[in-house]
Amino acid sequence: MTRQPALFVSHGAPTIVIDDSPARHFLAGLAGGLPAQPDAIVMISAHHDEPLASITSVALPGTIHDFGGFPEELYRMRYPAPGSPDLAQRISGLLQGAGIANRLDPERGFDHGTWTPLILAWPEADIPVVQVSINSRETPEYHYRLGQALERLRDENILIIGSGAITHNLHAFFRGGYAADAPAQPWVTDFLGWLDAHLIADDHQAVLRAIGQAPHGTDNHPTMDHILPLFVALGAAGTQGKATKLHASVEYGVLAMDAWRFD
């Protein structure tokens, strides 16, 4: 059976699905770089944040428009991919076996951290999708362990995607007034350079400490939520996982849209 990689993608604003940007074009071609079409996708979205690990178990998830003030056409969009109650139950068992308490959520649909990248990569919406929550009250190491518990699913042609942002300082975005194609600010490039070097070196422990140790870590992530999916993908990489940078672009000078693959 095909072994899928684990991925991390920066999903950007909801308008990524309608704006003409390098990140949008990258996501639209994401499926073509995989070894095969996945039988299912497990998404870890920065916008699914729960105090107890929660796994969507609904057979037909709805589309959540968890944002305001955006173009009306975004609110009309739906991503009608099926869920997979059986896979959700399996994930619950894997997490339980790793000592991670969890619950099944039979009601939650897909938030925009899930459906915006998937509607670009798999517009047919014909692959079952299950979301697993982050917990912003927990540590990077917790999220790494969560990814480790999911790793074996990769051997079953199941794709694991962490969906967040490689940098995510919205205050700097709103305050800066930068043009969409403005070059990255030095405090962004310094952080990205440090992170790139440690990801390529497979120095997982350093990456887990990035916010405290990388240059301008807290400037790029004033809150942890959008980098936590990276730690899940890193855990799912396994100890022999090779990191490959799939995409790099910056929007508005401060929002980096990098994507990584772990084989």
VMD Tcl script that draws the C-alpha trace (Angstrom):
set ca {
  {0.00 0.00 0.00}
  {1.19 3.52 -0.76}
  {2.86 5.42 2.07}
  {1.80 9.06 2.03}
  {3.92 11.94 3.32}
  {2.93 14.28 6.10}
  {2.48 17.90 4.99}
  {2.37 21.34 6.51}
  {0.67 24.13 4.57}
  {0.10 27.79 5.33}
  {-3.57 28.35 4.53}
  {-3.56 32.14 4.60}
  {-6.74 34.24 4.66}
  {-10.00 32.77 3.34}
  {-9.53 34.89 0.20}
  {-6.73 32.55 -0.88}
  {-9.39 30.65 -2.82}
  {-10.24 33.66 -4.99}
  {-7.07 35.79 -5.00}
  {-4.38 35.31 -7.63}
  {-1.30 34.54 -5.54}
  {1.70 32.18 -5.64}
  {0.34 30.32 -2.61}
  {-3.01 29.75 -4.30}
  {-1.34 28.32 -7.39}
  {0.85 26.10 -5.22}
  {-2.13 24.64 -3.38}
  {-4.00 24.10 -6.64}
  {-1.16 21.83 -7.78}
  {-0.56 20.11 -4.45}
  {-2.24 16.81 -5.33}
  {-0.03 16.28 -8.36}
  {3.07 15.90 -6.22}
  {1.77 13.02 -4.12}
  {2.67 9.36 -4.74}
  {-1.03 8.49 -5.27}
  {-4.46 9.88 -4.56}
  {-5.01 9.42 -0.82}
  {-7.79 7.17 0.43}
  {-8.46 9.71 3.19}
  {-7.07 12.95 4.59}
  {-6.50 13.81 8.24}
  {-6.43 17.59 8.74}
  {-5.02 19.37 11.77}
  {-6.32 22.92 11.48}
  {-5.19 25.90 13.53}
  {-8.84 26.95 13.68}
  {-9.96 23.76 15.43}
  {-8.75 24.44 18.96}
  {-10.17 22.39 21.81}
  {-9.14 21.71 25.43}
  {-9.53 17.98 24.74}
  {-8.35 16.40 21.48}
  {-11.45 16.30 19.30}
  {-11.94 14.21 16.18}
  {-14.72 14.94 13.70}
  {-16.84 11.83 13.31}
  {-19.75 13.13 11.25}
  {-20.41 11.29 7.98}
  {-21.36 14.41 6.02}
  {-19.58 17.43 7.54}
  {-20.84 20.92 6.86}
  {-18.74 23.89 5.74}
  {-18.01 26.42 8.49}
  {-17.57 30.06 7.48}
  {-15.63 31.02 10.59}
  {-14.71 34.54 9.48}
  {-16.30 37.93 8.96}
  {-16.00 40.89 6.64}
  {-14.90 38.98 3.55}
  {-16.38 38.93 0.02}
  {-19.87 37.46 -0.16}
  {-18.87 34.74 -2.61}
  {-16.80 33.06 0.11}
  {-19.91 32.54 2.24}
  {-21.61 30.76 -0.63}
  {-18.80 28.24 -1.01}
  {-19.25 24.69 0.23}
  {-16.80 21.82 0.48}
  {-18.97 18.70 0.42}
  {-16.30 16.07 1.04}
  {-17.50 13.14 3.14}
  {-16.24 12.44 6.62}
  {-15.27 8.99 7.86}
  {-16.71 7.84 11.19}
  {-14.66 4.64 10.94}
  {-11.39 6.54 10.50}
  {-12.37 8.90 13.32}
  {-12.85 5.92 15.61}
  {-9.47 4.52 14.54}
  {-7.76 7.85 15.27}
  {-9.41 7.96 18.67}
  {-7.91 4.57 19.47}
  {-4.45 5.62 18.29}
  {-4.51 8.73 20.44}
  {-5.80 6.80 23.42}
  {-2.98 4.30 22.97}
  {-0.49 7.18 23.06}
  {-1.95 8.47 26.30}
  {-3.78 11.39 24.66}
  {-7.32 11.75 25.98}
  {-9.80 12.55 23.23}
  {-13.40 12.62 22.14}
  {-15.37 12.12 18.95}
  {-17.29 15.15 17.70}
  {-20.36 14.03 15.71}
  {-21.40 17.58 14.76}
  {-18.44 19.75 13.74}
  {-17.84 20.50 10.08}
  {-14.82 21.83 8.18}
  {-13.42 25.21 9.26}
  {-11.58 27.39 6.76}
  {-8.20 26.01 7.83}
  {-9.39 22.78 6.26}
  {-11.70 23.65 3.40}
  {-9.78 26.54 1.82}
  {-6.63 24.51 1.02}
  {-8.65 21.40 0.15}
  {-11.03 23.18 -2.22}
  {-7.97 24.24 -4.20}
  {-6.10 20.94 -4.06}
  {-9.07 18.55 -4.42}
  {-11.97 20.58 -5.83}
  {-13.89 17.38 -6.57}
  {-14.32 16.90 -2.79}
  {-14.35 13.13 -3.24}
  {-11.79 12.14 -0.57}
  {-13.01 11.53 3.01}
  {-11.66 14.09 5.48}
  {-11.37 13.91 9.26}
  {-10.24 16.87 11.39}
  {-8.20 16.50 14.58}
  {-8.00 19.51 16.87}
  {-5.02 21.35 18.26}
  {-4.91 22.43 21.90}
  {-3.32 25.86 22.30}
  {-3.17 25.30 26.05}
  {-0.75 22.43 25.48}
  {2.95 22.35 24.61}
  {4.74 21.82 21.29}
  {5.78 18.41 22.64}
  {2.12 17.42 23.11}
  {1.42 18.20 19.45}
  {4.52 16.31 18.37}
  {3.28 13.25 20.29}
  {-0.11 13.64 18.64}
  {1.60 13.51 15.25}
  {3.62 10.48 16.29}
  {0.39 8.68 17.17}
  {-0.97 9.41 13.69}
  {2.15 8.41 11.75}
  {1.14 4.81 11.10}
  {-1.87 6.01 9.11}
  {0.54 7.14 6.41}
  {1.26 3.48 5.61}
  {-2.44 3.06 4.78}
  {-2.49 5.69 2.02}
  {-3.86 8.30 4.41}
  {-2.48 11.82 4.02}
  {-1.82 13.90 7.14}
  {-1.87 17.68 6.69}
  {-1.12 20.31 9.30}
  {-2.79 23.56 8.21}
  {-1.65 26.75 9.91}
  {0.82 29.50 9.07}
  {4.59 29.56 9.12}
  {4.33 33.18 10.36}
  {1.18 34.69 11.82}
  {1.36 38.19 13.28}
  {-1.95 39.75 12.30}
  {-1.27 42.87 14.36}
  {1.80 43.57 12.22}
  {-0.27 42.87 9.12}
  {-2.97 45.39 10.01}
  {-0.54 47.95 11.40}
  {2.04 47.72 8.64}
  {0.00 48.81 5.65}
  {2.27 46.85 3.31}
  {1.35 46.10 -0.28}
  {0.40 42.51 -1.09}
  {3.70 41.99 -2.93}
  {5.90 43.82 -0.40}
  {9.19 42.04 0.37}
  {9.46 40.13 3.62}
  {10.46 42.20 6.62}
  {13.89 41.38 8.11}
  {12.35 39.99 11.31}
  {10.36 37.57 9.15}
  {13.31 36.40 7.04}
  {15.50 35.94 10.11}
  {12.92 33.65 11.68}
  {12.32 31.72 8.45}
  {16.04 31.22 7.88}
  {16.50 29.72 11.33}
  {13.45 27.49 10.97}
  {14.46 26.33 7.48}
  {17.92 25.33 8.67}
  {16.63 23.25 11.55}
  {13.88 21.60 9.53}
  {16.32 20.60 6.78}
  {18.70 19.28 9.45}
  {15.86 17.16 10.90}
  {16.51 18.80 14.27}
  {13.04 18.22 15.59}
  {13.82 19.22 19.15}
  {15.12 22.61 18.01}
  {12.03 23.17 15.86}
  {9.79 22.46 18.84}
  {11.61 25.25 20.70}
  {11.46 27.67 17.76}
  {9.21 30.30 19.31}
  {11.51 30.69 22.29}
  {14.85 30.23 20.54}
  {14.58 31.39 16.91}
  {15.22 35.04 16.10}
  {11.97 37.00 16.47}
  {10.04 33.87 17.34}
  {7.35 35.64 19.34}
  {7.21 38.48 16.80}
  {6.20 35.99 14.12}
  {3.93 34.00 16.43}
  {2.48 36.17 19.21}
  {0.16 33.22 19.82}
  {1.02 29.59 19.19}
  {-2.10 28.35 17.43}
  {-0.93 28.65 13.83}
  {2.43 26.94 14.29}
  {1.08 24.01 16.32}
  {-0.05 22.10 13.18}
  {3.59 22.16 12.03}
  {4.58 20.27 15.17}
  {1.89 17.66 14.50}
  {3.15 17.17 10.94}
  {6.70 16.95 12.26}
  {5.70 14.23 14.71}
  {3.95 12.34 11.92}
  {7.16 12.50 9.89}
  {8.72 9.76 12.01}
  {12.31 9.58 13.14}
  {13.56 8.98 9.59}
  {11.41 11.67 8.00}
  {13.11 13.83 5.39}
  {11.96 17.45 5.24}
  {11.47 19.14 1.86}
  {10.35 22.71 1.40}
  {7.57 22.69 -1.19}
  {6.70 26.36 -1.38}
  {7.87 29.76 -0.17}
  {6.17 33.10 -0.65}
  {5.34 36.11 1.50}
  {2.22 38.25 1.42}
  {2.02 41.80 2.74}
  {5.62 41.66 3.95}
  {4.83 39.69 7.12}
  {2.67 36.65 6.27}
  {4.86 33.84 5.02}
  {3.04 31.07 3.14}
  {5.66 28.31 3.27}
  {4.74 24.64 2.90}
  {6.73 21.55 3.88}
  {6.67 17.85 3.09}
  {7.91 15.13 5.42}
  {8.66 11.71 3.89}
}
mol new
graphics top color blue
foreach p $ca { graphics top sphere $p radius 0.5 }
foreach p [lrange $ca 0 end-1] q [lrange $ca 1 end] { graphics top cylinder $p $q radius 0.2 }
display resetview
